[in-house]
Amino acid sequence: MQLSGEVRSRVALVTGGGSGIGQGIALAPAAQGHRVAVLDRVEEAAHAVAGEIREAGLTAEARRLIGPAIVWLAFTV
C-alpha cells in the first residue's frame, strides 16, 4: 500500500490493527516512516503488532479499544 505524497510525518490511527487486514494497514504507513497507533479490542494483539513495528526501528503505540475514553487517549499518541 503506497500512501499519498501529501502525507508527511503523520500518525496513522488504525482500529482493528491487531490482526488481519487491520494489521496490514498498520504496517504500511509504519514502513514509510509514519508513527502508528494500533488500536484493538484484544490488547495483546495490538501490542504484538506495535512491537513488530518497533522491532523494525519505527514508532508505534498500542491501546485497547474499549470505548469513548480511548478515542481521547489515542489522539495523545
C-alpha atoms as a printed R data frame, in Angstrom:
   type eleno elety resid chain resno       x      y      z
1  ATOM     1    CA   MET     A     1   0.000  0.000  0.000
2  ATOM     2    CA   GLN     A     2   1.540  3.309 -1.084
3  ATOM     3    CA   LEU     A     3   0.428  6.427  0.761
4  ATOM     4    CA   SER     A     4  -0.148  9.742 -0.974
5  ATOM     5    CA   GLY     A     5   2.846 12.037 -1.233
6  ATOM     6    CA   GLU     A     6   0.813 14.623  0.666
7  ATOM     7    CA   VAL     A     7   1.082 12.611  3.880
8  ATOM     8    CA   ARG     A     8   4.227 13.594  5.796
9  ATOM     9    CA   SER     A     9   5.171 12.816  9.390
10 ATOM    10    CA   ARG     A    10   1.647 11.950 10.419
11 ATOM    11    CA   VAL     A    11   0.169  9.500 12.872
12 ATOM    12    CA   ALA     A    12  -1.851  6.626 11.445
13 ATOM    13    CA   LEU     A    13  -4.615  5.627 13.865
14 ATOM    14    CA   VAL     A    14  -5.621  2.063 12.980
15 ATOM    15    CA   THR     A    15  -8.619  0.448 14.664
16 ATOM    16    CA   GLY     A    16  -8.681 -3.329 14.455
17 ATOM    17    CA   GLY     A    17  -4.929 -3.187 13.889
18 ATOM    18    CA   GLY     A    18  -4.165 -6.265 15.957
19 ATOM    19    CA   SER     A    19  -4.758 -8.803 13.189
20 ATOM    20    CA   GLY     A    20  -5.779 -9.461  9.609
21 ATOM    21    CA   ILE     A    21  -6.425 -6.554  7.280
22 ATOM    22    CA   GLY     A    22  -6.020 -4.055 10.128
23 ATOM    23    CA   GLN     A    23  -2.547 -5.404 10.844
24 ATOM    24    CA   GLY     A    24  -1.592 -4.928  7.212
25 ATOM    25    CA   ILE     A    25  -2.980 -1.415  7.261
26 ATOM    26    CA   ALA     A    26  -0.932 -0.622 10.402
27 ATOM    27    CA   LEU     A    27   2.289 -1.957  8.893
28 ATOM    28    CA   ALA     A    28   2.026  0.024  5.636
29 ATOM    29    CA   PRO     A    29   2.365  3.588  6.999
30 ATOM    30    CA   ALA     A    30   4.918  2.388  9.555
31 ATOM    31    CA   ALA     A    31   7.086  1.067  6.724
32 ATOM    32    CA   GLN     A    32   7.010  4.568  5.235
33 ATOM    33    CA   GLY     A    33   8.227  6.116  8.494
34 ATOM    34    CA   HIS     A    34   4.940  7.351  9.934
35 ATOM    35    CA   ARG     A    35   4.045  6.921 13.596
36 ATOM    36    CA   VAL     A    36   1.291  4.364 14.148
37 ATOM    37    CA   ALA     A    37  -1.282  3.954 16.915
38 ATOM    38    CA   VAL     A    38  -2.566  0.375 16.875
39 ATOM    39    CA   LEU     A    39  -5.995  0.004 18.493
40 ATOM    40    CA   ASP     A    40  -7.734 -3.325 19.000
41 ATOM    41    CA   ARG     A    41 -10.270 -4.923 21.338
42 ATOM    42    CA   VAL     A    42  -7.619 -7.540 22.126
43 ATOM    43    CA   GLU     A    43  -4.847 -5.636 23.883
44 ATOM    44    CA   GLU     A    44  -2.236 -8.368 23.417
45 ATOM    45    CA   ALA     A    45  -2.802 -8.345 19.647
46 ATOM    46    CA   ALA     A    46  -2.365 -4.565 19.468
47 ATOM    47    CA   HIS     A    47   0.854 -4.799 21.489
48 ATOM    48    CA   ALA     A    48   2.177 -7.595 19.264
49 ATOM    49    CA   VAL     A    49   1.722 -5.531 16.092
50 ATOM    50    CA   ALA     A    50   3.139 -2.387 17.712
51 ATOM    51    CA   GLY     A    51   6.084 -4.481 18.907
52 ATOM    52    CA   GLU     A    52   6.692 -5.749 15.386
53 ATOM    53    CA   ILE     A    53   6.766 -2.159 14.150
54 ATOM    54    CA   ARG     A    54   9.136 -1.067 16.934
55 ATOM    55    CA   GLU     A    55  11.467 -4.024 16.249
56 ATOM    56    CA   ALA     A    56  11.935 -2.560 12.773
57 ATOM    57    CA   GLY     A    57  13.162  0.653 14.431
58 ATOM    58    CA   LEU     A    58   9.929  2.548 13.811
59 ATOM    59    CA   THR     A    59   7.467  4.279 16.160
60 ATOM    60    CA   ALA     A    60   4.236  2.656 17.317
61 ATOM    61    CA   GLU     A    61   1.939  2.631 20.320
62 ATOM    62    CA   ALA     A    62  -0.739  0.102 21.240
63 ATOM    63    CA   ARG     A    63  -4.026  0.668 23.027
64 ATOM    64    CA   ARG     A    64  -7.016 -1.496 23.846
65 ATOM    65    CA   LEU     A    65 -10.083 -0.173 22.062
66 ATOM    66    CA   ILE     A    66 -12.657 -0.062 24.870
67 ATOM    67    CA   GLY     A    67 -14.927  2.951 24.399
68 ATOM    68    CA   PRO     A    68 -15.103  6.724 24.082
69 ATOM    69    CA   ALA     A    69 -12.244  7.342 26.520
70 ATOM    70    CA   ILE     A    70  -9.813  5.532 24.240
71 ATOM    71    CA   VAL     A    71 -10.534  7.979 21.433
72 ATOM    72    CA   TRP     A    72  -9.170 10.827 23.546
73 ATOM    73    CA   LEU     A    73  -6.203  8.748 24.672
74 ATOM    74    CA   ALA     A    74  -5.459  7.657 21.114
75 ATOM    75    CA   PHE     A    75  -5.033 11.242 19.981
76 ATOM    76    CA   THR     A    76  -2.346 11.840 22.602
77 ATOM    77    CA   VAL     A    77  -0.022  9.327 20.913
